Amino acid sequence: MQEAKKEEVLEEVLEDLEKESQADQTEDSVKEAETTEDTASETEEKDTEETAEETEGSSKEDSDDNKKGFFKKKKDKKDEQIEDLTDRLRRQMAEFENFRKRTEKEKSQMFDMGAKTIVEKVLPVIDNFERGLAAVPEDKKEDAFVVGMDKIYKQFLTTLEEAGVKPIEAVGQEFDPNFHNAVMHVEDEELGENIVAEELQKGYMYRDAVVRHSMVKVAN
């Protein structure tokens, strides 16, 4: 009987152990399930947060790009206006410089024309001085009046020369229609062909322009 009782006690102990083992396994399964569920929840929350952050970041980038594009357009328009104004300023400066040069050239031409006109009016006076002095007899050339007139004549020529007026060389020079006006021809074997033999009226130049051509006699 004692052995039978021992076997019953042993069976009860084994049953208790088996129940405890099953309870532990059940508890572990529950914990594992809870852990899995928590992990899945955390993963889902993390994914949701990352997706939200990416969406927010994308929206922010799009907003920044839109802002940049907006300001870029404004900047480009402003640059275009600056370039347009700069180009217009350069054109106006170039036009003003051309106008200034053209005005100076016209003023210089007008001054030269005025000076030539004055010289043309003065030349007959010089011619009369020369004719008068040439008509003085040899015995009268030392008279005070004649000497005074000769000095005035020479001073007149010096003043004109300082102003840019100078006589054209003629006698002994080859005939040049740009400076000489041939009114007579003469046969002279001593002079070469087309050489000015005599000057009938003196010609003058103002700077590089002819005011009056020399009236000459040319040898054939």
URMO-V719509 format. One record per backbone hydrogen bond with DSSP energy under -0.5 kcal/mol. CO is the residue of the C=O (numbers start at 1). NH is the residue of the N-H. E is the energy in kcal/mol with one decimal. If there is no record, write none. Layout:
CO/NH/E  CO/NH/E
This chain:
1/5/-2.5  2/6/-2.3  3/7/-2.4  4/8/-2.0  5/9/-2.5  6/10/-2.7  7/11/-2.5  8/12/-2.4  9/13/-2.3  10/14/-2.5  11/15/-2.5  12/16/-2.6  13/17/-2.6  14/18/-2.5  15/19/-2.6  16/20/-2.6  17/21/-2.5  18/22/-2.5  19/23/-2.7  20/24/-2.7  21/25/-2.6  22/26/-2.8  23/27/-2.6  24/28/-2.9  25/29/-2.5  26/30/-2.4  27/31/-2.7  28/32/-3.0  29/33/-2.7  30/34/-2.9  31/35/-3.3  32/36/-2.9  33/37/-2.8  34/38/-3.1  35/39/-2.9  36/40/-2.7  37/41/-2.6  38/42/-3.1  39/43/-3.0  40/44/-2.8  41/45/-2.9  42/46/-2.9  43/47/-2.9  44/48/-2.6  45/49/-2.8  46/50/-3.0  47/51/-2.8  48/52/-2.5  49/53/-2.9  50/54/-3.1  51/55/-2.8  52/56/-2.9  53/57/-3.4  54/58/-3.1  55/59/-2.6  56/60/-2.7  57/61/-3.0  58/62/-2.8  59/63/-2.6  60/64/-3.0  61/65/-3.2  62/66/-2.8  63/67/-2.6  64/68/-3.3  65/69/-3.3  66/70/-2.6  67/71/-3.1  68/72/-3.0  69/73/-2.3  70/74/-2.0  71/75/-2.8  72/76/-3.0  73/77/-2.5  74/78/-2.3  75/79/-2.8  76/80/-2.4  77/81/-2.1  78/82/-2.5  79/83/-2.9  80/84/-2.6  81/85/-2.7  82/86/-2.8  83/87/-2.7  84/88/-2.5  85/89/-2.5  86/90/-2.5  87/91/-2.4  88/92/-2.5  89/93/-2.6  90/94/-2.6  91/95/-2.8  92/96/-2.6  93/97/-2.5  94/98/-2.5  95/99/-2.6  96/100/-2.8  97/101/-2.6  98/102/-2.8  99/103/-2.7  100/104/-2.6  101/105/-2.5  102/106/-2.6  103/107/-2.7  104/108/-2.6  105/109/-2.7  106/110/-2.9  107/111/-2.6  108/112/-2.7  109/113/-2.7  110/114/-2.5  111/115/-2.8  112/116/-2.9  113/117/-2.2  114/118/-2.1  115/119/-2.7  116/120/-2.7  117/121/-1.5  118/122/-1.5  119/123/-2.2  120/124/-0.6  122/125/-1.0  122/126/-1.6  123/127/-2.6  124/128/-2.1  125/129/-2.1  126/130/-2.5  127/131/-2.6  128/132/-2.7  129/133/-2.6  130/134/-2.3  131/135/-1.5  133/136/-0.9  137/140/-1.2  137/141/-0.5  138/141/-0.9  140/143/-1.6  143/147/-2.7  144/148/-2.5  145/149/-2.4  146/150/-2.3  147/151/-2.1  148/152/-2.2  149/153/-2.4  150/154/-2.3  151/155/-2.4  152/156/-2.4  153/157/-2.2  154/158/-2.2  155/159/-2.4  156/160/-2.2  157/161/-2.3  158/162/-2.1  159/163/-1.3  160/165/-3.1  161/164/-1.2  164/207/-3.0  166/205/-2.7  170/173/-2.5  173/196/-2.7  176/179/-2.1  176/180/-3.3  179/214/-2.5  180/182/-0.5  181/183/-0.5  181/216/-2.2  184/218/-2.6  186/188/-0.7  186/220/-2.3  192/195/-1.1  194/175/-2.8  195/219/-3.0  196/172/-2.5  198/200/-0.6  198/217/-2.8  201/215/-2.2  203/168/-2.7  204/211/-2.0  204/212/-2.1  205/166/-2.2  205/207/-0.6  206/209/-2.2  209/206/-2.9  209/211/-0.5  212/204/-1.5  214/181/-3.7  214/216/-0.7  215/200/-2.7  215/201/-1.8  216/183/-2.4  216/184/-1.1  217/197/-2.9  217/198/-1.5  218/186/-2.2  219/194/-2.0  219/195/-0.6
